[in-house]
Amino acid sequence: MQGEAQQLKNAVYRQRRIRLLNEHSAKSSQNRRDRFEFLLREMKSDLDMLKDRLKEELNELGIDESKARQMLSDYYLPDSEDIVESYGEKRKADDDDYEKSSRLKSDMEEGTSIAH
């Protein structure tokens, strides 16, 4: 009889402990969510403000939306010849003027000749 009572007390204790841990986890998750939502609202308002400022600056420069779109597409879309060169097959390392570290080969060769 006492053993059964002790087992029930232990079960109640475990349930209470699990409930407290779950409540703590829920509160910390809610706090994280609230912080995230606040940062998201801040970022959205900053983005909207930057868009408005950009629109004002473009108007001051006399650039309308279609002209701005054309300028962006000209900047980001390379000519068809450039596409073949930049997105073509991989070149051999010997054909490249740069080593893997993005330093010019001539700089690398000079560095090795100075070191020897």
DSSP file (Angstrom, degrees, kcal/mol; ACC not computed):
  #  RESIDUE AA STRUCTURE BP1 BP2  ACC     N-H-->O    O-->H-N    N-H-->O    O-->H-N    TCO  KAPPA ALPHA  PHI   PSI    X-CA   Y-CA   Z-CA
    1    1 A M     >        0   0    0      0, 0.0     4,-2.0     0, 0.0     5,-0.1   0.000 360.0 360.0 360.0 -46.5    0.0    0.0    0.0
    2    2 A Q  H  >  +     0   0    0      1,-0.2     4,-2.4     2,-0.2     5,-0.2   0.870 360.0  55.0 -66.8 -34.8    2.8    2.4    0.9
    3    3 A G  H  > S+     0   0    0      2,-0.2     4,-2.2     1,-0.2    -1,-0.2   0.900 107.9  48.4 -64.4 -40.8    4.7    1.4   -2.2
    4    4 A E  H  > S+     0   0    0      2,-0.2     4,-2.3     1,-0.2    -1,-0.2   0.904 111.1  50.5 -65.2 -40.8    1.7    2.2   -4.4
    5    5 A A  H  X S+     0   0    0     -4,-2.0     4,-2.4     1,-0.2    -2,-0.2   0.908 110.3  49.7 -63.5 -41.6    1.3    5.6   -2.7
    6    6 A Q  H  X S+     0   0    0     -4,-2.4     4,-2.5     1,-0.2    -1,-0.2   0.898 109.5  51.6 -64.6 -39.9    4.9    6.4   -3.2
    7    7 A Q  H  X S+     0   0    0     -4,-2.2     4,-2.3     2,-0.2    -2,-0.2   0.905 110.4  48.5 -63.0 -41.4    4.7    5.5   -6.9
    8    8 A L  H  X S+     0   0    0     -4,-2.3     4,-2.6     2,-0.2    -2,-0.2   0.904 110.6  51.0 -65.7 -40.8    1.7    7.8   -7.3
    9    9 A K  H  X S+     0   0    0     -4,-2.4     4,-2.7     1,-0.2    -2,-0.2   0.930 110.9  48.9 -60.9 -44.0    3.5   10.6   -5.6
   10   10 A N  H  X S+     0   0    0     -4,-2.5     4,-2.7     2,-0.2    -2,-0.2   0.902 110.7  50.2 -62.1 -41.5    6.5   10.1   -7.9
   11   11 A A  H  X S+     0   0    0     -4,-2.3     4,-2.5     2,-0.2    -1,-0.2   0.919 112.0  47.4 -63.6 -42.9    4.2   10.1  -10.9
   12   12 A V  H  X S+     0   0    0     -4,-2.6     4,-2.7     2,-0.2    -2,-0.2   0.916 111.8  51.0 -63.3 -42.6    2.5   13.4   -9.8
   13   13 A Y  H  X S+     0   0    0     -4,-2.7     4,-2.6     2,-0.2    -2,-0.2   0.925 111.1  48.0 -60.4 -45.4    6.0   14.9   -9.1
   14   14 A R  H  X S+     0   0    0     -4,-2.7     4,-2.7     1,-0.2    -2,-0.2   0.911 112.4  48.9 -62.7 -42.9    7.2   13.9  -12.6
   15   15 A Q  H  X S+     0   0    0     -4,-2.5     4,-2.6     2,-0.2    -1,-0.2   0.917 111.9  48.5 -63.1 -42.4    4.0   15.3  -14.2
   16   16 A R  H  X S+     0   0    0     -4,-2.7     4,-2.4     2,-0.2    -2,-0.2   0.919 112.9  48.5 -63.2 -42.8    4.4   18.6  -12.2
   17   17 A R  H  X S+     0   0    0     -4,-2.6     4,-2.4     2,-0.2    -2,-0.2   0.916 112.2  48.2 -63.5 -43.7    8.1   18.9  -13.3
   18   18 A I  H  X S+     0   0    0     -4,-2.7     4,-2.6     2,-0.2    -1,-0.2   0.906 111.0  51.6 -62.9 -41.6    7.3   18.2  -16.9
   19   19 A R  H  X S+     0   0    0     -4,-2.6     4,-2.5     2,-0.2    -2,-0.2   0.918 110.3  48.4 -61.7 -43.8    4.5   20.8  -16.8
   20   20 A L  H  X S+     0   0    0     -4,-2.4     4,-2.5     2,-0.2    -2,-0.2   0.911 112.2  48.9 -63.7 -42.1    6.8   23.4  -15.3
   21   21 A L  H  X S+     0   0    0     -4,-2.4     4,-2.5     2,-0.2    -2,-0.2   0.911 111.9  49.0 -63.5 -41.2    9.4   22.7  -18.0
   22   22 A N  H  X S+     0   0    0     -4,-2.6     4,-2.6     2,-0.2    -2,-0.2   0.900 110.9  50.0 -64.8 -40.5    6.8   22.9  -20.7
   23   23 A E  H  X S+     0   0    0     -4,-2.5     4,-2.4     2,-0.2    -2,-0.2   0.918 111.7  48.3 -63.3 -43.0    5.6   26.2  -19.3
   24   24 A H  H  X S+     0   0    0     -4,-2.5     4,-2.4     2,-0.2     5,-0.2   0.922 112.5  48.6 -62.4 -44.2    9.1   27.6  -19.2
   25   25 A S  H  X S+     0   0    0     -4,-2.5     4,-2.4     1,-0.2    -2,-0.2   0.902 111.0  50.6 -62.8 -41.6    9.8   26.4  -22.8
   26   26 A A  H  X S+     0   0    0     -4,-2.6     4,-2.3     2,-0.2    -2,-0.2   0.909 110.8  48.9 -64.1 -41.8    6.5   28.0  -24.0
   27   27 A K  H  X S+     0   0    0     -4,-2.4     4,-2.4     2,-0.2    -2,-0.2   0.925 112.6  46.8 -64.6 -44.3    7.4   31.3  -22.3
   28   28 A S  H  X S+     0   0    0     -4,-2.4     4,-2.3     1,-0.2    -1,-0.2   0.885 112.5  50.7 -67.2 -36.3   10.9   31.4  -23.8
   29   29 A S  H  X S+     0   0    0     -4,-2.4     4,-2.5    -5,-0.2    -1,-0.2   0.905 110.5  49.4 -65.3 -40.4    9.5   30.5  -27.2
   30   30 A Q  H  X S+     0   0    0     -4,-2.3     4,-2.6     2,-0.2    -2,-0.2   0.902 110.1  50.9 -65.4 -40.6    7.0   33.3  -27.0
   31   31 A N  H  X S+     0   0    0     -4,-2.4     4,-2.4     2,-0.2    -2,-0.2   0.918 111.3  47.9 -62.5 -43.1    9.7   35.7  -26.0
   32   32 A R  H  X S+     0   0    0     -4,-2.3     4,-2.6     2,-0.2    -2,-0.2   0.917 112.1  50.0 -61.9 -43.2   11.8   34.7  -29.0
   33   33 A R  H  X S+     0   0    0     -4,-2.5     4,-2.8     2,-0.2    -2,-0.2   0.914 110.3  49.9 -61.8 -42.9    8.8   35.0  -31.3
   34   34 A D  H  X S+     0   0    0     -4,-2.6     4,-2.3     2,-0.2    -1,-0.2   0.915 112.0  47.6 -63.0 -42.8    8.0   38.5  -29.9
   35   35 A R  H  X S+     0   0    0     -4,-2.4     4,-2.6     2,-0.2    -2,-0.2   0.917 112.9  49.2 -63.5 -42.2   11.6   39.6  -30.5
   36   36 A F  H  X S+     0   0    0     -4,-2.6     4,-2.6     2,-0.2    -2,-0.2   0.919 111.0  49.1 -62.9 -44.8   11.6   38.2  -34.0
   37   37 A E  H  X S+     0   0    0     -4,-2.8     4,-2.5     2,-0.2    -1,-0.2   0.897 111.0  50.8 -62.8 -39.6    8.3   39.9  -34.8
   38   38 A F  H  X S+     0   0    0     -4,-2.3     4,-2.4     2,-0.2    -2,-0.2   0.944 112.3  45.8 -62.3 -47.6    9.6   43.2  -33.5
   39   39 A L  H  X S+     0   0    0     -4,-2.6     4,-2.7     1,-0.2    -2,-0.2   0.885 111.8  52.7 -63.0 -38.0   12.8   42.9  -35.6
   40   40 A L  H  X S+     0   0    0     -4,-2.6     4,-2.4     2,-0.2    -1,-0.2   0.919 109.7  47.7 -63.9 -43.8   10.7   41.9  -38.6
   41   41 A R  H  X S+     0   0    0     -4,-2.5     4,-2.5     2,-0.2    -2,-0.2   0.912 112.5  50.2 -62.6 -41.8    8.5   45.0  -38.2
   42   42 A E  H  X S+     0   0    0     -4,-2.4     4,-2.4     1,-0.2    -2,-0.2   0.931 111.8  47.1 -60.9 -46.3   11.6   47.2  -37.8
   43   43 A M  H  X S+     0   0    0     -4,-2.7     4,-2.6     1,-0.2    -2,-0.2   0.892 111.9  50.7 -64.6 -39.2   13.2   45.7  -41.0
   44   44 A K  H  X S+     0   0    0     -4,-2.4     4,-2.6     2,-0.2    -1,-0.2   0.913 111.2  47.5 -65.5 -42.4   10.0   46.1  -42.9
   45   45 A S  H  X S+     0   0    0     -4,-2.5     4,-2.4     2,-0.2    -2,-0.2   0.892 112.3  50.3 -67.0 -37.1    9.6   49.8  -41.9
   46   46 A D  H  X S+     0   0    0     -4,-2.4     4,-2.7     2,-0.2    -2,-0.2   0.915 111.1  49.3 -63.4 -42.4   13.3   50.4  -42.8
   47   47 A L  H  X S+     0   0    0     -4,-2.6     4,-2.5     2,-0.2    -2,-0.2   0.928 111.5  48.2 -62.7 -45.1   12.8   48.7  -46.2
   48   48 A D  H  X S+     0   0    0     -4,-2.6     4,-2.3     1,-0.2    -1,-0.2   0.907 112.2  49.5 -61.7 -41.4    9.7   50.9  -46.8
   49   49 A M  H  X S+     0   0    0     -4,-2.4     4,-2.6     2,-0.2    -2,-0.2   0.914 111.3  48.9 -64.2 -42.7   11.6   54.0  -45.8
   50   50 A L  H  X S+     0   0    0     -4,-2.7     4,-2.5     2,-0.2    -2,-0.2   0.891 110.1  51.6 -64.5 -39.2   14.5   53.1  -48.1
   51   51 A K  H  X S+     0   0    0     -4,-2.5     4,-2.5     2,-0.2    -1,-0.2   0.922 110.8  48.1 -62.1 -43.4   12.1   52.5  -51.0
   52   52 A D  H  X S+     0   0    0     -4,-2.3     4,-2.4     2,-0.2    -2,-0.2   0.919 112.0  49.0 -63.2 -43.4   10.5   55.9  -50.5
   53   53 A R  H  X S+     0   0    0     -4,-2.6     4,-2.5     2,-0.2    -2,-0.2   0.902 111.7  49.3 -63.1 -40.4   13.8   57.6  -50.3
   54   54 A L  H  X S+     0   0    0     -4,-2.5     4,-2.7     2,-0.2     5,-0.2   0.920 110.1  50.8 -63.6 -43.6   15.0   55.9  -53.5
   55   55 A K  H  X S+     0   0    0     -4,-2.5     4,-2.2     1,-0.2    -2,-0.2   0.911 111.5  48.2 -60.5 -42.6   11.8   56.9  -55.2
   56   56 A E  H  X S+     0   0    0     -4,-2.4     4,-2.4     2,-0.2    -2,-0.2   0.919 112.2  48.6 -63.6 -44.1   12.3   60.5  -54.2
   57   57 A E  H  X S+     0   0    0     -4,-2.5     4,-1.8     1,-0.2    -2,-0.2   0.894 110.9  50.3 -64.8 -39.3   15.9   60.5  -55.3
   58   58 A L  H  X>S+     0   0    0     -4,-2.7     5,-3.0     2,-0.2     4,-0.5   0.900 110.4  50.2 -65.5 -39.4   15.0   59.0  -58.7
   59   59 A N  H ><5S+     0   0    0     -4,-2.2     3,-0.9     3,-0.2    -2,-0.2   0.906 108.7  52.2 -63.4 -40.9   12.3   61.6  -59.1
   60   60 A E  H 3<5S+     0   0    0     -4,-2.4    -1,-0.2     1,-0.3    -2,-0.2   0.863 110.7  48.3 -62.5 -34.8   14.8   64.4  -58.3
   61   61 A L  H 3<5S-     0   0    0     -4,-1.8    -1,-0.3    -5,-0.2    -2,-0.2   0.524 116.9-116.0 -82.6  -5.2   17.2   62.9  -60.9
   62   62 A G  T <<5 +     0   0    0     -3,-0.9     2,-0.6    -4,-0.5    -3,-0.2   0.781  67.1 142.2  77.2  27.4   14.3   62.8  -63.4
   63   63 A I      < -     0   0    0     -5,-3.0    -1,-0.2    -6,-0.1    -2,-0.1  -0.902  34.8-157.9-105.2 117.3   14.4   59.0  -63.7
   64   64 A D     >  -     0   0    0     -2,-0.6     4,-2.4    -3,-0.1     5,-0.2  -0.312  34.1 -95.9 -86.1 176.9   11.0   57.4  -64.1
   65   65 A E  H  > S+     0   0    0      1,-0.2     4,-2.5     2,-0.2     5,-0.2   0.884 122.6  49.5 -64.1 -40.8   10.2   53.8  -63.3
   66   66 A S  H  > S+     0   0    0      2,-0.2     4,-2.2     1,-0.2    -1,-0.2   0.900 112.1  48.6 -66.5 -39.0   10.5   52.5  -66.8
   67   67 A K  H  > S+     0   0    0      2,-0.2     4,-2.4     1,-0.2    -2,-0.2   0.905 111.3  50.5 -65.0 -41.0   13.9   54.2  -67.2
   68   68 A A  H  X S+     0   0    0     -4,-2.4     4,-2.4     2,-0.2    -2,-0.2   0.913 110.2  49.6 -63.5 -42.9   15.0   52.8  -63.9
   69   69 A R  H  X S+     0   0    0     -4,-2.5     4,-2.6     1,-0.2    -1,-0.2   0.911 111.2  49.6 -61.3 -42.5   14.0   49.2  -64.9
   70   70 A Q  H  X S+     0   0    0     -4,-2.2     4,-2.4     2,-0.2    -2,-0.2   0.912 110.6  49.9 -64.0 -42.1   15.8   49.6  -68.2
   71   71 A M  H  X S+     0   0    0     -4,-2.4     4,-2.0     2,-0.2    -2,-0.2   0.913 112.4  47.6 -63.0 -42.3   19.0   50.8  -66.4
   72   72 A L  H  X S+     0   0    0     -4,-2.4     4,-2.9     2,-0.2     5,-0.3   0.913 112.1  48.4 -66.0 -42.6   18.8   47.8  -64.0
   73   73 A S  H  X S+     0   0    0     -4,-2.6     4,-2.2     1,-0.2    -1,-0.2   0.887 111.5  50.7 -67.7 -35.2   18.3   45.3  -66.7
   74   74 A D  H  < S+     0   0    0     -4,-2.4    -1,-0.2    -5,-0.2    -2,-0.2   0.886 114.6  44.8 -64.9 -37.1   21.2   46.8  -68.7
   75   75 A Y  H  < S+     0   0    0     -4,-2.0    -2,-0.2    -5,-0.2    -1,-0.2   0.925 121.3  35.3 -73.3 -45.2   23.4   46.6  -65.6
   76   76 A Y  H  < S+     0   0    0     -4,-2.9    -2,-0.2    -5,-0.1    -3,-0.2   0.744 108.0  66.4 -87.2 -23.6   22.4   43.1  -64.5
   77   77 A L  S  < S-     0   0    0     -4,-2.2    -1,-0.1    -5,-0.3     3,-0.1  -0.863  77.3-150.2-101.5 108.9   22.0   41.3  -67.8
   78   78 A P        -     0   0    0      0, 0.0     5,-0.1     0, 0.0    -3,-0.1  -0.237  31.4 -83.5 -71.3 164.8   25.3   41.1  -69.7
   79   79 A D     >  -     0   0    0      1,-0.1     4,-1.6    -5,-0.1     3,-0.2  -0.196  44.2-105.8 -60.6 160.7   25.5   41.1  -73.5
   80   80 A S  H  > S+     0   0    0      1,-0.2     4,-1.4     2,-0.2    -1,-0.1   0.837 121.2  55.1 -62.7 -32.8   24.9   37.8  -75.2
   81   81 A E  H  > S+     0   0    0      1,-0.2     4,-1.7     2,-0.2    -1,-0.2   0.893 106.0  51.7 -66.0 -39.2   28.7   37.5  -75.9
   82   82 A D  H  > S+     0   0    0     -3,-0.2     4,-3.0     1,-0.2     5,-0.3   0.850 103.8  58.5 -65.5 -33.8   29.5   37.9  -72.3
   83   83 A I  H  X S+     0   0    0     -4,-1.6     4,-2.6     1,-0.2    -1,-0.2   0.919 104.8  50.0 -63.2 -42.4   27.1   35.2  -71.3
   84   84 A V  H  X S+     0   0    0     -4,-1.4     4,-0.5     1,-0.2    -1,-0.2   0.915 115.3  43.5 -62.7 -42.3   29.0   32.7  -73.5
   85   85 A E  H  < S+     0   0    0     -4,-1.7     3,-0.3     1,-0.2    -2,-0.2   0.920 120.6  38.2 -70.3 -43.4   32.3   33.6  -71.9
   86   86 A S  H  < S+     0   0    0     -4,-3.0    -2,-0.2     1,-0.2    -3,-0.2   0.809 126.9  33.4 -82.9 -28.1   31.2   33.8  -68.3
   87   87 A Y  H  < S+     0   0    0     -4,-2.6    -1,-0.2    -5,-0.3    -2,-0.2   0.217  97.7 106.1-110.8  15.3   28.8   30.8  -68.3
   88   88 A G  S  < S-     0   0    0     -4,-0.5     3,-0.1    -3,-0.3    -3,-0.1   0.123  82.4 -48.1 -78.1-163.0   30.6   28.6  -70.8
   89   89 A E  S    S-     0   0    0      1,-0.1    -1,-0.2    -5,-0.1     2,-0.1  -0.242  70.9 -88.5 -67.0 158.0   32.6   25.5  -70.1
   90   90 A K        -     0   0    0     -3,-0.1     2,-0.2     1,-0.1    -1,-0.1  -0.433  43.2-133.9 -67.7 139.4   35.2   25.5  -67.4
   91   91 A R        -     0   0    0     -2,-0.1     2,-0.1     1,-0.1    -1,-0.1  -0.534  25.5 -97.6 -88.6 160.7   38.6   26.7  -68.5
   92   92 A K    >>  -     0   0    0     -2,-0.2     3,-0.9     1,-0.1     4,-0.5  -0.455  30.3-119.4 -71.6 151.6   41.8   24.9  -67.6
   93   93 A A  G >4 S+     0   0    0      1,-0.2     3,-0.9     2,-0.2    -1,-0.1   0.823 113.3  61.0 -62.5 -31.0   43.7   26.3  -64.7
   94   94 A D  G 34 S+     0   0    0      1,-0.2    -1,-0.2     3,-0.1    -3,-0.0   0.794 100.1  54.9 -67.9 -26.9   46.7   27.0  -67.0
   95   95 A D  G <4 S+     0   0    0     -3,-0.9     2,-0.3     2,-0.0    -1,-0.2   0.625  93.5  89.9 -79.4 -12.7   44.5   29.4  -69.1
   96   96 A D    <<  -     0   0    0     -3,-0.9     9,-0.0    -4,-0.5    -3,-0.0  -0.610  68.0-148.4 -89.4 144.5   43.6   31.4  -66.1
   97   97 A D  S    S+     0   0    0     -2,-0.3     8,-2.4     7,-0.1     2,-0.4   0.485  79.8  70.5 -84.4  -3.5   45.6   34.4  -65.0
   98   98 A Y  B    S-A  104   0A   0      6,-0.2     6,-0.2    -5,-0.1    -2,-0.1  -0.882  71.9-138.4-119.7 146.5   44.7   33.8  -61.3
   99   99 A E    >   -     0   0    0      4,-2.3     3,-1.7    -2,-0.4    -2,-0.1  -0.251  46.6 -87.7 -82.5-178.6   45.6   31.1  -58.9
  100  100 A K  T 3  S+     0   0    0      1,-0.3    -1,-0.1     2,-0.1    -2,-0.0   0.797 128.8  59.9 -63.5 -27.7   43.1   29.5  -56.5
  101  101 A S  T 3  S-     0   0    0      2,-0.1    -1,-0.3     1,-0.1     3,-0.1   0.376 115.7-115.2 -83.1   6.1   43.7   32.2  -54.0
  102  102 A S  S <  S+     0   0    0     -3,-1.7     2,-0.4     1,-0.3    -2,-0.1   0.620  74.7 131.5  68.9  15.3   42.6   34.9  -56.6
  103  103 A R        -     0   0    0      1,-0.1    -4,-2.3     2,-0.0    -1,-0.3  -0.778  68.3 -98.9 -94.5 144.5   46.1   36.3  -56.6
  104  104 A L  B  >  -A   98   0A   0     -2,-0.4     4,-2.0    -6,-0.2    -6,-0.2  -0.291  25.1-127.4 -59.4 143.7   47.7   37.0  -60.0
  105  105 A K  H  > S+     0   0    0     -8,-2.4     4,-2.9     1,-0.2     5,-0.2   0.885 110.1  56.7 -61.1 -37.9   50.1   34.3  -61.1
  106  106 A S  H  > S+     0   0    0     -9,-0.3     4,-2.4     1,-0.2    -1,-0.2   0.892 106.5  49.6 -62.8 -37.7   52.7   36.8  -61.8
  107  107 A D  H  > S+     0   0    0      2,-0.2     4,-2.3     1,-0.2    -1,-0.2   0.904 111.4  49.6 -64.8 -40.3   52.5   38.0  -58.2
  108  108 A M  H  X S+     0   0    0     -4,-2.0     4,-2.0     2,-0.2    -2,-0.2   0.917 111.3  48.3 -64.4 -42.7   52.7   34.4  -57.0
  109  109 A E  H  X S+     0   0    0     -4,-2.9     4,-2.2     1,-0.2    -2,-0.2   0.897 111.5  49.8 -66.0 -39.9   55.8   33.8  -59.1
  110  110 A E  H  X S+     0   0    0     -4,-2.4     4,-2.2     1,-0.2    -1,-0.2   0.903 109.5  52.2 -63.8 -40.1   57.4   37.0  -57.9
  111  111 A G  H  X S+     0   0    0     -4,-2.3     4,-1.8     1,-0.2    -1,-0.2   0.874 110.9  46.6 -64.0 -37.3   56.7   36.0  -54.3
  112  112 A T  H  X S+     0   0    0     -4,-2.0     4,-1.4     2,-0.2    -1,-0.2   0.864 111.7  50.5 -74.4 -33.8   58.4   32.6  -54.8
  113  113 A S  H  < S+     0   0    0     -4,-2.2    -2,-0.2     1,-0.2    -1,-0.2   0.865 112.1  47.6 -72.2 -32.5   61.4   34.1  -56.5
  114  114 A I  H  < S+     0   0    0     -4,-2.2    -1,-0.2     1,-0.2    -2,-0.2   0.880 109.6  53.6 -71.9 -37.3   61.9   36.6  -53.7
  115  115 A A  H  <        0   0    0     -4,-1.8    -1,-0.2     1,-0.2    -2,-0.2   0.806 360.0 360.0 -69.5 -26.8   61.5   33.9  -51.1
  116  116 A H     <        0   0    0     -4,-1.4    -1,-0.2    -5,-0.1    -2,-0.2   0.472 360.0 360.0 -88.7 360.0   64.2   31.7  -52.7
